[in-house]
Amino acid sequence: MLLNLIVGATLAVAQIRMGTRPVPTKQNMNYFFVLGNNPTLSIAEISALQSGGYALAADNVLILTTEQKINCVQTINRLGGTIKIGLISAKLDNANFTKIYSNILPLFNKINSSGKFNFGISDYNIKKLNKQKLGLELKKYLKNKGISSRWVTSREPTLSSVVVEQNKLINKGLELVLVGRGQKILIGQTLAVQPFKQLSFRDYGRPSRDDLSGMLPPKLAQIMINLAKPRPSSSPLLPPLSLPLDKGEIKRGYGEVILDPFCGSGTILTEAMLMGYKNLIGSDISPKAINDTKTNIAWINNNFQLKITNYELFNKDTKQLSRFIKPNSIDAIITEPYLGPQRGKVKINEVVRELNNLYSQSLAEFAKVLKPNGQVVMVWPVFHITPNAQHLMPNINGFKIINPIPKNLQQDKRIKLTSRNTIIYGRNQQKVWREIVVLKKI
């Protein structure tokens, strides 16, 4: 028997080499990503981190088709702009209730629960679905299998990551996800949700927070780091994130050098540390900002048991960057500079002129220290103080702005890019919004 297997395997290999037997092809998998409050920014981040084919199934649901199996927990822990990730198990055309129900059952047939089983249903862009009937039919199906269940519901058509997490729908239950894509319906299961507790801990738990030196949210810092792509091109995914409160030590890091020349309280640097980067440089003209960064780095190292010592901090003016950093030595610059006054009466024309000058001089210095083809991910303020929003126009000589959206989605009307291929990030009532700019050295 063993001899027959060996001979058969040897023959199959020979046939493949001779071209008389088809080479086995990998099975494509379809993952869904539920996007955050700024879907365009979320799409840009996901496509920077993971290669594959992309399609928008709904305004806030991106479908990724790939041959590569994704570790959804590791991936969502390093994606600042994604709410949920899951796997599509069925695609239906013009499906009625009976067909939808029958294609859901294979997910529920995998259940092996000794206690009460919790399940939830989220639908995205489904126009006609009797969710009440579906939930009750699934409860009845589980009851007939001898499984006691609870249907977790919400006032909204979709369950939040908080509801999914608190009801243990990932590890001990199931969140069923239905996505409408034109006349088609996609059926899937959520495999990971955004670690909201961990993000909140990193944001509000850090000891030094100063709205004058910088209040960049950790989620946005993660997005900006991913947009800069500071990693080997052969690595499809970054190494696993060391989860806060888990006290797991990051086992490996990358040699890329990341610089934040307006480091504020060190959010970009500390998030980069958690993502595995160990060659970091921070600079700020404010002595308080440098002290805040040191305090927050020590806090990160202590709370998450990191052993990162390969970083440098400079209390320097960014307009003199090339005087203390070697030319062509930096892989990526990721930064949120001073965005102008946030309170009180503002002479907006004067502020815009001063910031244009600061950013132009800074970019000239960035060009000197960046490696060839190095990238800058930078925030520029957009002022909503006057009836018409006012944007900055710094001199970007030596750089070109990169469109961070996959080519096949760039013409989709749901993608919100500015005329110069940047992404605006902000909330209503804010006076200063953020413009996320990705620049490449030329």
C-alpha positions as a Python dict, from the first residue, in 0.01 Angstrom:
ca = {
    (1, 'M'): (0, 0, 0),
    (2, 'L'): (275, 244, 101),
    (3, 'L'): (473, 154, -212),
    (4, 'N'): (167, 230, -431),
    (5, 'L'): (125, 572, -265),
    (6, 'I'): (491, 658, -322),
    (7, 'V'): (479, 547, -686),
    (8, 'G'): (156, 740, -739),
    (9, 'A'): (297, 1058, -589),
    (10, 'T'): (618, 1026, -795),
    (11, 'L'): (415, 977, -1114),
    (12, 'A'): (198, 1281, -1036),
    (13, 'V'): (507, 1501, -990),
    (14, 'A'): (654, 1373, -1317),
    (15, 'Q'): (327, 1444, -1501),
    (16, 'I'): (317, 1799, -1369),
    (17, 'R'): (677, 1859, -1482),
    (18, 'M'): (603, 1713, -1829),
    (19, 'G'): (286, 1923, -1861),
    (20, 'T'): (55, 1621, -1893),
    (21, 'R'): (-113, 1681, -1556),
    (22, 'P'): (-259, 2015, -1443),
    (23, 'V'): (-79, 2193, -1161),
    (24, 'P'): (-306, 2213, -853),
    (25, 'T'): (-429, 2569, -802),
    (26, 'K'): (-490, 2732, -469),
    (27, 'Q'): (-847, 2803, -369),
    (28, 'N'): (-933, 3171, -352),
    (29, 'M'): (-1076, 3291, -23),
    (30, 'N'): (-1298, 3594, 20),
    (31, 'Y'): (-1266, 3802, 336),
    (32, 'F'): (-1487, 4092, 436),
    (33, 'F'): (-1362, 4400, 616),
    (34, 'V'): (-1616, 4623, 790),
    (35, 'L'): (-1469, 4970, 756),
    (36, 'G'): (-1444, 5248, 1012),
    (37, 'N'): (-1590, 5599, 1014),
    (38, 'N'): (-1374, 5699, 717),
    (39, 'P'): (-1411, 5412, 466),
    (40, 'T'): (-1171, 5568, 215),
    (41, 'L'): (-893, 5585, 473),
    (42, 'S'): (-971, 5230, 589),
    (43, 'I'): (-946, 5098, 232),
    (44, 'A'): (-615, 5276, 179),
    (45, 'E'): (-474, 5117, 494),
    (46, 'I'): (-595, 4765, 419),
    (47, 'S'): (-458, 4770, 64),
    (48, 'A'): (-121, 4894, 193),
    (49, 'L'): (-99, 4598, 430),
    (50, 'Q'): (-247, 4311, 232),
    (51, 'S'): (-228, 4233, -140),
    (52, 'G'): (-515, 4079, -336),
    (53, 'G'): (-823, 4172, -535),
    (54, 'Y'): (-1055, 4433, -386),
    (55, 'A'): (-1423, 4515, -432),
    (56, 'L'): (-1665, 4734, -240),
    (57, 'A'): (-1971, 4527, -156),
    (58, 'A'): (-2137, 4804, 45),
    (59, 'D'): (-2039, 5159, 137),
    (60, 'N'): (-1859, 5032, 445),
    (61, 'V'): (-1773, 4670, 354),
    (62, 'L'): (-1464, 4581, 152),
    (63, 'I'): (-1418, 4233, 3),
    (64, 'L'): (-1066, 4097, -37),
    (65, 'T'): (-1007, 3798, -266),
    (66, 'T'): (-678, 3623, -199),
    (67, 'E'): (-509, 3283, -215),
    (68, 'Q'): (-340, 3355, 116),
    (69, 'K'): (-505, 3258, 443),
    (70, 'I'): (-524, 3558, 672),
    (71, 'N'): (-480, 3549, 1048),
    (72, 'C'): (-774, 3781, 1116),
    (73, 'V'): (-690, 3850, 1482),
    (74, 'Q'): (-331, 3949, 1407),
    (75, 'T'): (-442, 4159, 1112),
    (76, 'I'): (-715, 4357, 1289),
    (77, 'N'): (-481, 4427, 1580),
    (78, 'R'): (-263, 4630, 1347),
    (79, 'L'): (-537, 4791, 1138),
    (80, 'G'): (-652, 5116, 1294),
    (81, 'G'): (-943, 5168, 1055),
    (82, 'T'): (-1120, 4831, 1048),
    (83, 'I'): (-1412, 4731, 1273),
    (84, 'K'): (-1454, 4361, 1181),
    (85, 'I'): (-1290, 4097, 964),
    (86, 'G'): (-1453, 3772, 859),
    (87, 'L'): (-1467, 3501, 595),
    (88, 'I'): (-1730, 3474, 322),
    (89, 'S'): (-1873, 3121, 304),
    (90, 'A'): (-2139, 3161, 32),
    (91, 'K'): (-2238, 3388, -259),
    (92, 'L'): (-2598, 3390, -371),
    (93, 'D'): (-2772, 3541, -675),
    (94, 'N'): (-3124, 3676, -633),
    (95, 'A'): (-3166, 3470, -319),
    (96, 'N'): (-3499, 3423, -143),
    (97, 'F'): (-3537, 3354, 229),
    (98, 'T'): (-3525, 2976, 190),
    (99, 'K'): (-3201, 2988, -8),
    (100, 'I'): (-3040, 3228, 236),
    (101, 'Y'): (-3142, 3012, 531),
    (102, 'S'): (-3015, 2689, 373),
    (103, 'N'): (-2676, 2847, 296),
    (104, 'I'): (-2643, 2972, 654),
    (105, 'L'): (-2695, 2629, 808),
    (106, 'P'): (-2345, 2494, 725),
    (107, 'L'): (-2202, 2758, 962),
    (108, 'F'): (-2435, 2644, 1240),
    (109, 'N'): (-2366, 2276, 1172),
    (110, 'K'): (-2009, 2332, 1295),
    (111, 'I'): (-2133, 2425, 1642),
    (112, 'N'): (-2024, 2200, 1925),
    (113, 'S'): (-2150, 2368, 2238),
    (114, 'S'): (-2214, 2216, 2580),
    (115, 'G'): (-2356, 2537, 2726),
    (116, 'K'): (-2577, 2816, 2594),
    (117, 'F'): (-2474, 2924, 2247),
    (118, 'N'): (-2493, 3294, 2156),
    (119, 'F'): (-2536, 3408, 1798),
    (120, 'G'): (-2602, 3743, 1632),
    (121, 'I'): (-2696, 3869, 1286),
    (122, 'S'): (-2558, 4179, 1112),
    (123, 'D'): (-2673, 4285, 768),
    (124, 'Y'): (-2501, 4540, 547),
    (125, 'N'): (-2685, 4686, 250),
    (126, 'I'): (-2958, 4418, 257),
    (127, 'K'): (-3280, 4584, 144),
    (128, 'K'): (-3528, 4303, 203),
    (129, 'L'): (-3458, 4060, 485),
    (130, 'N'): (-3696, 3934, 750),
    (131, 'K'): (-3432, 3925, 1022),
    (132, 'Q'): (-3687, 3843, 1292),
    (133, 'K'): (-3797, 3533, 1104),
    (134, 'L'): (-3437, 3434, 1031),
    (135, 'G'): (-3330, 3463, 1394),
    (136, 'L'): (-3625, 3263, 1519),
    (137, 'E'): (-3574, 2990, 1258),
    (138, 'L'): (-3208, 2959, 1358),
    (139, 'K'): (-3303, 2933, 1726),
    (140, 'K'): (-3554, 2661, 1637),
    (141, 'Y'): (-3290, 2476, 1430),
    (142, 'L'): (-3045, 2481, 1721),
    (143, 'K'): (-3314, 2369, 1964),
    (144, 'N'): (-3388, 2068, 1744),
    (145, 'K'): (-3018, 1982, 1763),
    (146, 'G'): (-3036, 1995, 2142),
    (147, 'I'): (-2845, 2326, 2168),
    (148, 'S'): (-2973, 2599, 2397),
    (149, 'S'): (-2915, 2936, 2230),
    (150, 'R'): (-2959, 3310, 2273),
    (151, 'W'): (-3006, 3543, 1980),
    (152, 'V'): (-2809, 3862, 2050),
    (153, 'T'): (-2987, 4164, 1902),
    (154, 'S'): (-2934, 4538, 1874),
    (155, 'R'): (-3143, 4840, 1784),
    (156, 'E'): (-2911, 4891, 1488),
    (157, 'P'): (-2909, 4662, 1180),
    (158, 'T'): (-2550, 4569, 1265),
    (159, 'L'): (-2390, 4461, 1590),
    (160, 'S'): (-2107, 4682, 1714),
    (161, 'S'): (-1766, 4540, 1796),
    (162, 'V'): (-1848, 4603, 2163),
    (163, 'V'): (-2164, 4388, 2144),
    (164, 'V'): (-1979, 4112, 1956),
    (165, 'E'): (-1695, 4111, 2209),
    (166, 'Q'): (-1908, 4132, 2523),
    (167, 'N'): (-2133, 3847, 2410),
    (168, 'K'): (-1835, 3630, 2310),
    (169, 'L'): (-1960, 3582, 1955),
    (170, 'I'): (-1610, 3517, 1819),
    (171, 'N'): (-1470, 3241, 2040),
    (172, 'K'): (-1780, 3088, 2200),
    (173, 'G'): (-2056, 3198, 1966),
    (174, 'L'): (-2111, 3320, 1611),
    (175, 'E'): (-2186, 3647, 1438),
    (176, 'L'): (-2355, 3586, 1106),
    (177, 'V'): (-2287, 3861, 850),
    (178, 'L'): (-2500, 3920, 540),
    (179, 'V'): (-2375, 4169, 281),
    (180, 'G'): (-2573, 4294, -18),
    (181, 'R'): (-2375, 4351, -336),
    (182, 'G'): (-2612, 4457, -613),
    (183, 'Q'): (-2848, 4164, -662),
    (184, 'K'): (-2609, 3929, -484),
    (185, 'I'): (-2596, 3838, -118),
    (186, 'L'): (-2276, 3733, 56),
    (187, 'I'): (-2291, 3518, 368),
    (188, 'G'): (-2005, 3514, 612),
    (189, 'Q'): (-1887, 3481, 970),
    (190, 'T'): (-1699, 3738, 1177),
    (191, 'L'): (-1357, 3613, 1290),
    (192, 'A'): (-1214, 3922, 1461),
    (193, 'V'): (-1328, 4263, 1588),
    (194, 'Q'): (-1137, 4581, 1661),
    (195, 'P'): (-966, 4562, 2003),
    (196, 'F'): (-1147, 4867, 2143),
    (197, 'K'): (-1038, 4804, 2503),
    (198, 'Q'): (-674, 4788, 2405),
    (199, 'L'): (-693, 5101, 2191),
    (200, 'S'): (-866, 5292, 2469),
    (201, 'F'): (-603, 5177, 2718),
    (202, 'R'): (-321, 5296, 2493),
    (203, 'D'): (-496, 5628, 2435),
    (204, 'Y'): (-629, 5725, 2778),
    (205, 'G'): (-401, 5512, 2992),
    (206, 'R'): (-74, 5668, 2879),
    (207, 'P'): (67, 5898, 3148),
    (208, 'S'): (153, 6200, 2929),
    (209, 'R'): (-128, 6349, 2719),
    (210, 'D'): (-109, 6710, 2607),
    (211, 'D'): (-341, 6863, 2349),
    (212, 'L'): (-78, 7126, 2271),
    (213, 'S'): (202, 6879, 2198),
    (214, 'G'): (-21, 6627, 2022),
    (215, 'M'): (-337, 6421, 2074),
    (216, 'L'): (-306, 6187, 1776),
    (217, 'P'): (-533, 5883, 1838),
    (218, 'P'): (-351, 5546, 1837),
    (219, 'K'): (-589, 5424, 1563),
    (220, 'L'): (-484, 5704, 1329),
    (221, 'A'): (-118, 5649, 1417),
    (222, 'Q'): (-156, 5282, 1316),
    (223, 'I'): (-316, 5382, 987),
    (224, 'M'): (-39, 5629, 907),
    (225, 'I'): (233, 5373, 985),
    (226, 'N'): (69, 5117, 758),
    (227, 'L'): (28, 5373, 477),
    (228, 'A'): (402, 5439, 486),
    (229, 'K'): (471, 5069, 415),
    (230, 'P'): (798, 5060, 613),
    (231, 'R'): (858, 4688, 569),
    (232, 'P'): (1030, 4442, 334),
    (233, 'S'): (831, 4414, 11),
    (234, 'S'): (848, 4034, 34),
    (235, 'S'): (653, 4029, 361),
    (236, 'P'): (276, 4020, 294),
    (237, 'L'): (190, 4084, 656),
    (238, 'L'): (371, 4244, 945),
    (239, 'P'): (465, 4025, 1242),
    (240, 'P'): (203, 3963, 1512),
    (241, 'L'): (116, 4256, 1733),
    (242, 'S'): (198, 4223, 2100),
    (243, 'L'): (-145, 4268, 2251),
    (244, 'P'): (-189, 4517, 2535),
    (245, 'L'): (-291, 4360, 2866),
    (246, 'D'): (-153, 4031, 2733),
    (247, 'K'): (203, 4120, 2826),
    (248, 'G'): (337, 3927, 2530),
    (249, 'E'): (685, 4020, 2416),
    (250, 'I'): (741, 4105, 2050),
    (251, 'K'): (982, 3843, 1922),
    (252, 'R'): (1104, 4012, 1610),
    (253, 'G'): (1139, 4354, 1456),
    (254, 'Y'): (1243, 4511, 1130),
    (255, 'G'): (1552, 4705, 1037),
    (256, 'E'): (1363, 4991, 872),
    (257, 'V'): (1429, 5331, 1026),
    (258, 'I'): (1118, 5535, 1103),
    (259, 'L'): (1137, 5905, 1187),
    (260, 'D'): (873, 6125, 1349),
    (261, 'P'): (1016, 6479, 1337),
    (262, 'F'): (718, 6631, 1525),
    (263, 'C'): (689, 6353, 1781),
    (264, 'G'): (465, 6536, 2031),
    (265, 'S'): (384, 6287, 2306),
    (266, 'G'): (523, 5993, 2107),
    (267, 'T'): (207, 5820, 1982),
    (268, 'I'): (351, 5727, 1642),
    (269, 'L'): (672, 5600, 1798),
    (270, 'T'): (498, 5388, 2062),
    (271, 'E'): (251, 5242, 1812),
    (272, 'A'): (544, 5157, 1583),
    (273, 'M'): (709, 4979, 1876),
    (274, 'L'): (397, 4769, 1931),
    (275, 'M'): (394, 4684, 1559),
    (276, 'G'): (745, 4540, 1580),
    (277, 'Y'): (965, 4829, 1465),
    (278, 'K'): (1277, 4887, 1670),
    (279, 'N'): (1480, 5146, 1480),
    (280, 'L'): (1300, 5467, 1565),
    (281, 'I'): (1390, 5835, 1577),
    (282, 'G'): (1180, 6112, 1728),
    (283, 'S'): (1242, 6483, 1726),
    (284, 'D'): (1057, 6789, 1852),
    (285, 'I'): (1141, 7152, 1913),
    (286, 'S'): (956, 7138, 2246),
    (287, 'P'): (1151, 7008, 2551),
    (288, 'K'): (817, 6912, 2713),
    (289, 'A'): (724, 6702, 2411),
    (290, 'I'): (1051, 6510, 2435),
    (291, 'N'): (996, 6448, 2807),
    (292, 'D'): (638, 6334, 2739),
    (293, 'T'): (763, 6097, 2468),
    (294, 'K'): (1023, 5949, 2704),
    (295, 'T'): (758, 5895, 2970),
    (296, 'N'): (518, 5728, 2728),
    (297, 'I'): (787, 5505, 2578),
    (298, 'A'): (883, 5388, 2927),
    (299, 'W'): (514, 5321, 2998),
    (300, 'I'): (473, 5118, 2678),
    (301, 'N'): (791, 4920, 2744),
    (302, 'N'): (681, 4845, 3099),
    (303, 'N'): (315, 4760, 3038),
    (304, 'F'): (374, 4544, 2733),
    (305, 'Q'): (710, 4401, 2839),
    (306, 'L'): (891, 4533, 2534),
    (307, 'K'): (1266, 4552, 2530),
    (308, 'I'): (1308, 4832, 2280),
    (309, 'T'): (1617, 5043, 2334),
    (310, 'N'): (1717, 5115, 1974),
    (311, 'Y'): (1556, 5458, 1948),
    (312, 'E'): (1682, 5814, 1959),
    (313, 'L'): (1511, 6136, 2067),
    (314, 'F'): (1628, 6485, 1969),
    (315, 'N'): (1514, 6819, 2108),
    (316, 'K'): (1572, 6991, 1774),
    (317, 'D'): (1407, 7217, 1519),
    (318, 'T'): (1273, 7013, 1225),
    (319, 'K'): (1394, 7280, 984),
    (320, 'Q'): (1749, 7171, 1080),
    (321, 'L'): (1686, 6797, 1046),
    (322, 'S'): (1977, 6726, 812),
    (323, 'R'): (2224, 6867, 1063),
    (324, 'F'): (2174, 6577, 1307),
    (325, 'I'): (2044, 6294, 1084),
    (326, 'K'): (2254, 6138, 809),
    (327, 'P'): (2150, 6194, 447),
    (328, 'N'): (1954, 5910, 279),
    (329, 'S'): (1930, 5715, 606),
    (330, 'I'): (1555, 5713, 680),
    (331, 'D'): (1309, 5462, 532),
    (332, 'A'): (987, 5639, 626),
    (333, 'I'): (878, 5966, 787),
    (334, 'I'): (544, 5950, 965),
    (335, 'T'): (428, 6261, 1144),
    (336, 'E'): (157, 6498, 1254),
    (337, 'P'): (316, 6843, 1271),
    (338, 'Y'): (193, 7145, 1459),
    (339, 'L'): (-154, 7210, 1314),
    (340, 'G'): (-193, 7568, 1428),
    (341, 'P'): (-390, 7715, 1719),
    (342, 'Q'): (-689, 7509, 1828),
    (343, 'R'): (-865, 7769, 2044),
    (344, 'G'): (-948, 8136, 2059),
    (345, 'K'): (-964, 8388, 1779),
    (346, 'V'): (-750, 8286, 1484),
    (347, 'K'): (-610, 8506, 1210),
    (348, 'I'): (-653, 8229, 959),
    (349, 'N'): (-461, 8382, 668),
    (350, 'E'): (-162, 8444, 892),
    (351, 'V'): (-177, 8089, 1031),
    (352, 'V'): (-197, 7936, 683),
    (353, 'R'): (100, 8142, 566),
    (354, 'E'): (312, 8040, 868),
    (355, 'L'): (225, 7671, 837),
    (356, 'N'): (289, 7666, 462),
    (357, 'N'): (634, 7807, 535),
    (358, 'L'): (700, 7557, 819),
    (359, 'Y'): (586, 7257, 616),
    (360, 'S'): (776, 7366, 303),
    (361, 'Q'): (1101, 7398, 496),
    (362, 'S'): (1038, 7068, 675),
    (363, 'L'): (970, 6883, 349),
    (364, 'A'): (1295, 7017, 207),
    (365, 'E'): (1473, 6861, 504),
    (366, 'F'): (1277, 6538, 469),
    (367, 'A'): (1404, 6504, 112),
    (368, 'K'): (1763, 6521, 237),
    (369, 'V'): (1740, 6247, 501),
    (370, 'L'): (1500, 6005, 326),
    (371, 'K'): (1632, 5713, 125),
    (372, 'P'): (1552, 5706, -248),
    (373, 'N'): (1183, 5618, -298),
    (374, 'G'): (1124, 5667, 74),
    (375, 'Q'): (775, 5773, 177),
    (376, 'V'): (628, 6043, 398),
    (377, 'V'): (286, 6009, 559),
    (378, 'M'): (196, 6347, 698),
    (379, 'V'): (-105, 6534, 833),
    (380, 'W'): (-189, 6876, 691),
    (381, 'P'): (-462, 7078, 863),
    (382, 'V'): (-785, 7179, 691),
    (383, 'F'): (-944, 7483, 857),
    (384, 'H'): (-1322, 7501, 884),
    (385, 'I'): (-1322, 7843, 1047),
    (386, 'T'): (-1450, 8044, 753),
    (387, 'P'): (-1746, 7942, 530),
    (388, 'N'): (-1502, 7786, 282),
    (389, 'A'): (-1255, 7525, 406),
    (390, 'Q'): (-894, 7641, 377),
    (391, 'H'): (-621, 7396, 276),
    (392, 'L'): (-245, 7427, 292),
    (393, 'M'): (-31, 7441, -22),
    (394, 'P'): (327, 7373, 93),
    (395, 'N'): (611, 7332, -154),
    (396, 'I'): (658, 6960, -223),
    (397, 'N'): (958, 6982, -455),
    (398, 'G'): (1139, 6647, -453),
    (399, 'F'): (818, 6456, -377),
    (400, 'K'): (505, 6339, -552),
    (401, 'I'): (169, 6269, -388),
    (402, 'I'): (69, 5902, -402),
    (403, 'N'): (-289, 5788, -451),
    (404, 'P'): (-324, 5523, -176),
    (405, 'I'): (-639, 5357, -317),
    (406, 'P'): (-623, 5036, -528),
    (407, 'K'): (-648, 5128, -897),
    (408, 'N'): (-969, 4937, -963),
    (409, 'L'): (-1147, 5137, -689),
    (410, 'Q'): (-1012, 5484, -768),
    (411, 'Q'): (-1308, 5571, -995),
    (412, 'D'): (-1571, 5440, -751),
    (413, 'K'): (-1793, 5731, -648),
    (414, 'R'): (-1795, 5607, -291),
    (415, 'I'): (-1421, 5675, -261),
    (416, 'K'): (-1369, 6023, -116),
    (417, 'L'): (-1037, 6165, -234),
    (418, 'T'): (-946, 6529, -274),
    (419, 'S'): (-846, 6665, -613),
    (420, 'R'): (-483, 6605, -516),
    (421, 'N'): (-543, 6239, -411),
    (422, 'T'): (-536, 6297, -35),
    (423, 'I'): (-788, 6188, 227),
    (424, 'I'): (-974, 6420, 465),
    (425, 'Y'): (-1028, 6293, 819),
    (426, 'G'): (-1251, 6476, 1065),
    (427, 'R'): (-1586, 6512, 1235),
    (428, 'N'): (-1862, 6767, 1206),
    (429, 'Q'): (-1825, 7065, 1440),
    (430, 'Q'): (-1445, 7034, 1437),
    (431, 'K'): (-1269, 7354, 1336),
    (432, 'V'): (-950, 7180, 1227),
    (433, 'W'): (-971, 6862, 1021),
    (434, 'R'): (-682, 6642, 911),
    (435, 'E'): (-570, 6588, 553),
    (436, 'I'): (-373, 6262, 525),
    (437, 'V'): (-102, 6303, 262),
    (438, 'V'): (119, 6020, 129),
    (439, 'L'): (432, 6147, -45),
    (440, 'K'): (707, 5956, -224),
    (441, 'K'): (1059, 6089, -274),
    (442, 'I'): (1147, 6130, -642),
}
